[in-house]
Amino acid sequence: MVETKIITQIDELDKKRCMVYIDQEYAFTIYKGEIKEYKLSVNYPIEDKVYQIIKTEILPKRAKKRCLNLLQKRPYTERKLRKKLEEGYYTEDIIEEAISYVKSFHYIDDYDYAYQYIFYHKESESRKKMEEKLMIKGINRDILQKAFADSYADEEEAMEIEMEQAQKLLRKKKYEHENTDWKEKQKIYAFLVRKGISSSVIKKAMGLQDV
C-alpha cells in the first residue's frame, strides 16, 4: 500500500519557483508552471506517480544540468559544487545523484583541481598559502599531499621556489642584512611568515641565525 503524502505548504521562493512541503517537511523546489501542471495544492495529497516523476526525473535532470552549466564556466571542487546545489534548494539525495553523475565523467576531480592550481601558482604563492586556499575549497589533506608531491620534481625544487619567493619579497622591502636594525628585521620576518614562507627559508634568506 502506497503511503499518502499530503502537501502541507507551498511557499513562493521567487518569481519562478516555489518550495513544496509534504507532511510538514520540506520536499523539493519546482517551477510555478509545474505546480499548475501537476495540480499541486495545499492540504491535498500528491499522487505517488507525480511525486516519483518530480523526485526521480525532473529534479535529478535539473541538478545535473546545473552542475554541467557551472562546470562549463570554470572548475569546481566537489564541496563548492555541492554548495551551489544546496543554494538551489536541492535535497541531499538529488545532490548526491548529480555529484555522482559528473564525477563518473571526471568533470570534477579534486586531485586534478589541486594539481592544476599548484602547477599554475607555485611560482607566485607559498605552499602554506596554497594549502590554506585549497583546504577552504574543500580539498582534503591526503589529496593535497599527493598533489604537492606530484607538482614538484623533488624537495629541492620546492625549497628553491620558496627561497626565490622570499628573496623577491625582501627586495620589495629593500631589505639589506647589514643596514637593517633588529626591530625592523623582526617586522620583516613577521611579514614573510604571514606570506606563508617557512621559518627556515626566511632565516636563510635574511641571513639570520635566530629570531
N, C-alpha and C positions, 0 to 999 in steps of 0.2 A: 504494500500500500504506500502510495506516494504521500509524503507529509505535505500538508497545505502550508504555503508560505503567504503571509499577509503583508501587504505593503502598508507600513505604519507611518511613513513620512516621505515626502518628496520636496526637497529644497532646491531652489534656484541657485546655481553656483555662479553663473554668468549669463550673458545674453544667449548663449548657445546650449549650455549644459545644465543638467540637474543631477543632484545627488539623491539616490534612492535608498531608503531604509526598509529592511524586511524584518519583521518581528523585533522591532526596536533597535536593530543593529544595522550599521552602515553596510550596504551590499555592493553597490557599484555606482559609477557616474556615467551617464549616457546623454546623448543629444536630445533636445526637446522634441525634435521630429520623431525620434524613436519612442519617446513616451507616448505620443499620439498613435504612432504606427502599431504599437503593441498594446494600446489601450490600458496603460498602467494608471491606476488611480489609488489614492489613499483609502485605507480601510477595506480594500478589495484584494482577493488573492491574485497572485501572479501564476499563470499556468506554468506547469513544470517544463513544458516544451519551450515556452518563451524564455524561461529562466535559463535553460540549458543553451539555447541559441545565443543569448547575451553573454553568458559566462564561458562558453567553450568555443564560440565562433567570433562574435563581434569584438569583444574586448581583447582576446589574445591577438587577433589580427591587427587591431588598432595599436596595441602596445608594441608589437614587433615593428610595425611601420614607423612608429615614433622613434624607436631605437635606431632604425636604419637612417631616418632623416637626420637625426642628431649626429650619427657617426659619419655621414657624408660631409658634414661641415668641419669636423675636427675629431681627433682621437679622444676617447673617454676611458677612464678606468671603470672597473665593474662597480665600485662604490658610487662614483659620480653618476653613472648611468642609472643605477638603482634610485638614487636621489631624484633624478629627473622624472622617473616614472612615479615615484611617490608624490611628487609635486603635481602630477597629473591625476592624482586620486585613484590610481590603480591599486587593487588589493594585492596582498603578498603572493597569492597563488598565480595571479596574472603576471606579476613582475618576474617571478621565478621562471615561468614559461618563456617569457620574452627574452630574459637574460640567457637562458639555456639555448634558445634559438640562435642568437647572434654569436654566442660562444662556439656553437657547433661549426660555424663557418669561419671561426677565428677572427671575427670582426672586432672582438675585444680580447685582448691578451695582456694581462698586467705585466708580465715579464717583458714583452716586446715594447710596451709603453715605457717602462722604466729604462730599458736598454737604449731606446731611441732618445729619451730625454737626456740621459747621461752622456751619450755619444755627442750630442749637439751642444751640451752645456758644460762639459767637464773642463774646458779651457777657461771659461769665464766665471764659474761658480765653484766654491769649495765643496768637497764631498759632504761635509756636515750640512750645508745649506741645501744641497740636492736631496739628501736623505730626509730632511725636515719637510721639504715641499712634497716629495713623493709619498711620504707617510700620511700627510694631510689628505692627499688624493686617494688614499686607501690601499696603497701598495704595502703588503706585509713584509716583515723584516727578512724572512727567508728568501723571498723573491728578490728583494733589494740586494742582498749579499751576492746572489748569483749574478744579477745584472751588473753590479760593480766589478765583480771578478772577471766577467766576460768583456767589460768595456775598456780594460787596461791590459797592456801587454804583460805587465808584472808590477810588483810593488814599487820598483824603482821608477817606472814611468809615472805612477801615481804621485810619488814624492816629488819628482821633478816638476810636474804640473803645478802642484800645490806651492812649491817654492817659487815658481815663476809668478803665481798669483800674489804671493806675499810680497815679493820684490816690486811688483807693479804698484801695489797699494802703498808701499813705502816710498816709492818715487813720487807718487801723488802727494804724499805728506811732506815731501822734500826732506826725508829723514837722512841724517848723517850721524853715524855712531859717535864720532869724536866730538861733534858740535851740538849734541842734544843732551840737555840735562836729564837727571834721573826722573824727575817728576813728569817731564814730557814723554820720556821713554815709557813710563807706566801707562800714560794715556794712550799712546800709540799701540802698545801691547794689547790693552783692553779693546781698542778699536779693531785690531786684527782678530781677536777672539770672537767679537760679535760678527765678524765676516765669515766665521766658521773655520778659520785656519787653525790647525793643531798647534799646541804649545811648543812641541819640539821643533816644528818648522819655523815658528815665529822667533824663537830664541836663536836659531841658526841664522835666519835672515837678518835679524837685528844685531847679531854679534854679541848676544848676551849669554852669560853663564847661568844666571838665576834672576828671577823677578819676584 
